[in-house]
Amino acid sequence: MMSVFVAVVALMVLAAIALLIYPLLRPLPAAAGEPAIPKAPPLAFALAVAMGLGAIALYANVNNFPWDNPMAAEALPTGHGEMGAAGAMNEVTATLEARLARDPNDREGWRMLGRTYLVGGNAVKAAESYEKANALAPQKDIDLQLDLAEALVLTDNPAVQPRAKAIIDDALAADADNQKALWYQGVIAVRAGDNETAKKNWMKLLEANPPPEIRDVITAQLKELGVEVGAGAGAAGPAMAAAGGGMGAGPMGGGAARGRTIRISVKVDPSLAGNLKPGATLFVAAREPGIPGPPIAATRITTDDLPAVVVLSDADTMIAGRDLSSVNDVEIVARVAYGGTAVTASGDLIGRAVQKKGGSENLDVVINQVQP
């Protein structure tokens, strides 16, 4: 049952990512006599990507809903087929709402509903759900408070922003390295014109060696603030894309290979050679076939590096405790991302291949498809 729910939530994230950034794509109303809060398209993009990946990691770490107890767990919808992500999202939301109507004291249920609303783009209802979850907490829960602050930041109501800021400041007073609080304090600071705080916070996030997609987002936002981040900044740990130039630089990967290792030869089918654009971002990611969510390992090169040999191994894991050795089959996806983001877009060029556990570490991936 949990795998079904996770799959549904993954579809929800992909379908709703555009809705998440809507509040940042238009000026917010301000109090009388105050200038309107400007829109921030680059920040909106960064927030959407960070939340899309962060929601999965956060849920995996904080959820304690008793999935193995059929008397306590609510059966979640299955067999959505062609219903689509929107229908699945509505059904999951309705299931949670029905469960909470029967048991309004279910704190974890309110938290799950808040996350579902937030992924669906309804920050106001998400904030209401998180308020109820916080009211049911036996003691102050910083993580749950930050869930509330996240929803408040994404609402259109400037009156609630001071409360979001107070929650975030309180979380950082308790833990100066809280990554979620650092991110959102930076978001609030940019809105207020305090770029120095945003720079300081986001540079600190880079020092924590985030996954490549998140690092790219943070680096892009720092560039918007006038900060050029060197290629090696924050790239000392696993899962960071290597710098390097084409075949002459040798195999590219996140660092010294260890454990299960896959040497991936990436090339483009001649029929698509005319579709290539110089300098375009090319993601090479390893994932478990059929399992949604962040890849197990990933690196980033450009089309200028093609043809290329990329090495991914257990050293490149993106999530602690989950590496290539922990799964059987590994699907390698090479994608020319013309949008430069972790979200697949129409026109992207894609190639796939699967390595069986125990098979040859050498794998050929031919980019031979165009995303509709």
MOLIN-V209714 format. One record per residue. N is the residue number from 0. RES is the residue in one letter. PHI is phi in whole degrees, -180 to 180 (NA if undefined). PSI is psi in whole degrees, -180 to 180 (999 if undefined). D_FIRST is the distance of its C-alpha to the first C-alpha in whole Angstrom. Layout:
n res phi psi d_first
N RES PHI PSI D_FIRST
N RES PHI PSI D_FIRST
This chain:
n res phi psi d_first
0 M NA -39 0
1 M -64 -39 4
2 S -63 -36 5
3 V -63 -46 5
4 F -63 -44 6
5 V -62 -41 9
6 A -63 -42 10
7 V -64 -44 11
8 V -63 -38 12
9 A -61 -42 14
10 L -63 -39 16
11 M -61 -43 17
12 V -62 -46 19
13 L -65 -40 20
14 A -74 -30 21
15 A -104 2 22
16 I -61 -34 24
17 A -68 -35 28
18 L -66 -32 27
19 L -60 -37 27
20 I -89 -3 30
21 Y -55 -44 32
22 P -61 -24 33
23 L -90 -5 35
24 L -98 8 37
25 R -143 152 39
26 P -61 140 42
27 L -86 145 40
28 P -65 148 43
29 A -121 165 45
30 A -63 159 47
31 A -54 132 50
32 G 86 -8 53
33 E -104 146 50
34 P -68 152 49
35 A -66 145 46
36 I -75 123 43
37 P -69 155 43
38 K -74 160 40
39 A -142 79 39
40 P -57 -46 37
41 P -63 -40 37
42 L -66 -36 36
43 A -61 -44 33
44 F -60 -46 32
45 A -62 -42 32
46 L -64 -41 30
47 A -63 -46 27
48 V -65 -46 27
49 A -62 -41 27
50 M -70 -38 24
51 G -59 -45 22
52 L -77 -39 22
53 G -67 -33 22
54 A -60 -40 19
55 I -66 -48 17
56 A -65 -41 19
57 L -63 -47 19
58 Y -62 -40 15
59 A -62 -30 15
60 N -93 -28 18
61 V -103 -19 18
62 N -68 133 14
63 N -130 24 14
64 F -65 135 12
65 P -77 76 11
66 W -62 -28 7
67 D -86 4 9
68 N -113 100 11
69 P -65 -21 10
70 M -77 -28 13
71 A -100 -29 13
72 A -88 141 9
73 E -90 132 9
74 A -64 129 7
75 L -99 157 7
76 P -66 145 9
77 T -131 172 9
78 G 63 43 12
79 H -70 -31 14
80 G 50 -119 16
81 E -90 9 20
82 M -60 -35 19
83 G 93 165 19
84 A -64 -37 18
85 A -64 -44 20
86 G -65 -40 18
87 A -63 -42 14
88 M -62 -44 16
89 N -63 -38 18
90 E -71 -40 15
91 V -63 -43 13
92 T -61 -45 16
93 A -63 -38 17
94 T -64 -45 14
95 L -66 -41 14
96 E -63 -40 18
97 A -66 -41 18
98 R -61 -41 16
99 L -76 -25 19
100 A -66 -34 21
101 R -79 -33 21
102 D -137 83 21
103 P -69 -6 23
104 N -98 14 23
105 D -83 93 19
106 R -61 -46 20
107 E -66 -33 17
108 G -63 -42 16
109 W -63 -37 19
110 R -66 -44 19
111 M -62 -40 15
112 L -66 -39 17
113 G -60 -45 20
114 R -65 -39 18
115 T -64 -45 17
116 Y -61 -41 21
117 L -66 -44 22
118 V -63 -32 20
119 G -79 -1 21
120 G 90 7 25
121 N -102 82 26
122 A -68 -32 27
123 V -65 -49 29
124 K -68 -33 26
125 A -61 -45 24
126 A -62 -40 27
127 E -63 -42 27
128 S -66 -42 23
129 Y -67 -32 24
130 E -60 -44 28
131 K -68 -39 26
132 A -63 -43 23
133 N -65 -37 27
134 A -65 -26 29
135 L -91 -8 26
136 A -68 132 26
137 P -65 -25 28
138 Q -150 170 30
139 K -60 127 31
140 D -116 105 28
141 I -60 -43 29
142 D -63 -42 25
143 L -68 -36 25
144 Q -62 -40 28
145 L -69 -32 28
146 D -58 -45 25
147 L -63 -46 27
148 A -60 -40 30
149 E -58 -46 28
150 A -66 -41 27
151 L -63 -40 31
152 V -60 -36 32
153 L -88 0 31
154 T -80 168 32
155 D -90 7 35
156 N -99 106 37
157 P -66 -18 40
158 A -68 -24 40
159 V -95 -6 37
160 Q -63 -39 37
161 P -59 -36 40
162 R -68 -41 37
163 A -59 -44 34
164 K -63 -41 37
165 A -63 -42 38
166 I -63 -45 34
167 I -66 -44 34
168 D -61 -39 38
169 D -65 -41 37
170 A -65 -39 34
171 L -73 -27 36
172 A -67 -33 39
173 A -82 -33 36
174 D -148 101 35
175 A -66 -12 37
176 D -106 10 35
177 N -63 113 32
178 Q -69 -39 31
179 K -64 -42 29
180 A -67 -38 32
181 L -62 -43 34
182 W -62 -52 33
183 Y -72 -29 33
184 Q -63 -37 36
185 G -65 -42 37
186 V -60 -48 36
187 I -64 -39 38
188 A -63 -42 41
189 V -62 -42 41
190 R -59 -34 41
191 A -88 0 44
192 G 83 9 46
193 D -94 76 45
194 N -69 -26 45
195 E -65 -41 46
196 T -64 -42 43
197 A -62 -44 41
198 K -58 -48 42
199 K -61 -46 42
200 N -65 -44 39
201 W -76 -29 37
202 M -65 -36 40
203 K -66 -38 38
204 L -64 -38 35
205 L -62 -36 36
206 E -65 -19 37
207 A -84 5 34
208 N 56 64 33
209 P -72 168 30
210 P -59 160 29
211 P -55 -43 31
212 E -63 -42 29
213 I -70 -41 30
214 R -60 -42 33
215 D -62 -40 34
216 V -64 -48 33
217 I -63 -43 35
218 T -61 -42 38
219 A -63 -40 38
220 Q -68 -38 38
221 L -65 -36 41
222 K -64 -38 43
223 E -60 -28 43
224 L -92 7 45
225 G 90 14 47
226 V -107 118 46
227 E -92 119 46
228 V -94 128 43
229 G -65 157 45
230 A -60 -29 43
231 G -92 -5 42
232 A -66 126 41
233 G 68 17 38
234 A -113 24 37
235 A -83 -20 38
236 G -99 -173 35
237 P -65 160 32
238 A 71 11 30
239 M -93 138 33
240 A -66 139 35
241 A -85 148 38
242 A -83 151 41
243 G 169 162 44
244 G -125 95 46
245 G 63 -164 45
246 M -66 -29 45
247 G -64 -23 49
248 A -85 -4 46
249 G 84 -177 45
250 P -59 142 41
251 M -109 142 39
252 G -172 -171 36
253 G -83 -5 35
254 G 152 -162 37
255 A -63 124 38
256 A -69 147 36
257 R -153 157 34
258 G 66 -149 32
259 R -62 128 30
260 T -129 137 32
261 I -125 121 32
262 R -97 112 35
263 I -107 117 34
264 S -90 114 37
265 V -108 125 37
266 K -144 168 39
267 V -110 136 39
268 D -60 134 40
269 P -53 -29 44
270 S -68 -19 43
271 L -107 6 41
272 A -58 -35 44
273 G -70 -15 45
274 N -86 -13 42
275 L -73 141 42
276 K -117 136 43
277 P -64 142 45
278 G 75 8 43
279 A -74 148 40
280 T -69 138 37
281 L -130 113 35
282 F -91 136 31
283 V -120 115 30
284 A -129 147 27
285 A -112 132 25
286 R -145 164 21
287 E -81 126 19
288 P -54 132 18
289 G 81 -1 16
290 I -104 117 14
291 P -75 173 15
292 G 108 -174 17
293 P -62 150 20
294 P -67 161 22
295 I -70 -40 22
296 A -150 153 26
297 A -160 157 28
298 T -147 170 32
299 R -134 131 34
300 I -128 -164 37
301 T -130 168 39
302 T -66 -20 41
303 D -67 -21 44
304 D -83 -10 43
305 L -76 147 42
306 P -69 151 42
307 A -138 158 41
308 V -115 120 39
309 V -114 136 36
310 V -111 123 35
311 L -118 140 31
312 S -148 -176 31
313 D -61 -20 29
314 A -71 -16 31
315 D -101 15 30
316 T -57 142 26
317 M -98 -21 25
318 I -130 126 23
319 A -55 134 24
320 G 87 -3 22
321 R -131 108 21
322 D -132 -178 24
323 L -62 -34 24
324 S -70 -16 25
325 S -85 -4 21
326 V -125 168 20
327 N -88 -88 21
328 D -76 145 22
329 V -125 125 23
330 E -95 126 24
331 I -101 127 27
332 V -118 122 27
333 A -107 124 31
334 R -134 123 31
335 V -81 111 34
336 A -100 96 33
337 Y -69 -19 36
338 G -84 -10 35
339 G 72 15 35
340 T -118 172 31
341 A -78 -4 28
342 V -99 123 26
343 T -63 134 27
344 A -125 159 30
345 S -58 135 32
346 G 96 -15 35
347 D -62 148 33
348 L -102 133 34
349 I -134 142 31
350 G -136 147 31
351 R -137 150 28
352 A -158 155 29
353 V -119 133 26
354 Q -106 127 28
355 K -81 144 26
356 K -62 132 26
357 G 90 -8 30
358 G -82 -174 31
359 S -61 142 34
360 E -78 -9 34
361 N -93 129 36
362 L -139 132 34
363 D -97 131 35
364 V -123 119 33
365 V -107 123 35
366 I -78 107 35
367 N -138 14 35
368 Q -130 152 33
369 V -115 125 34
370 Q -64 124 31
371 P -60 999 31
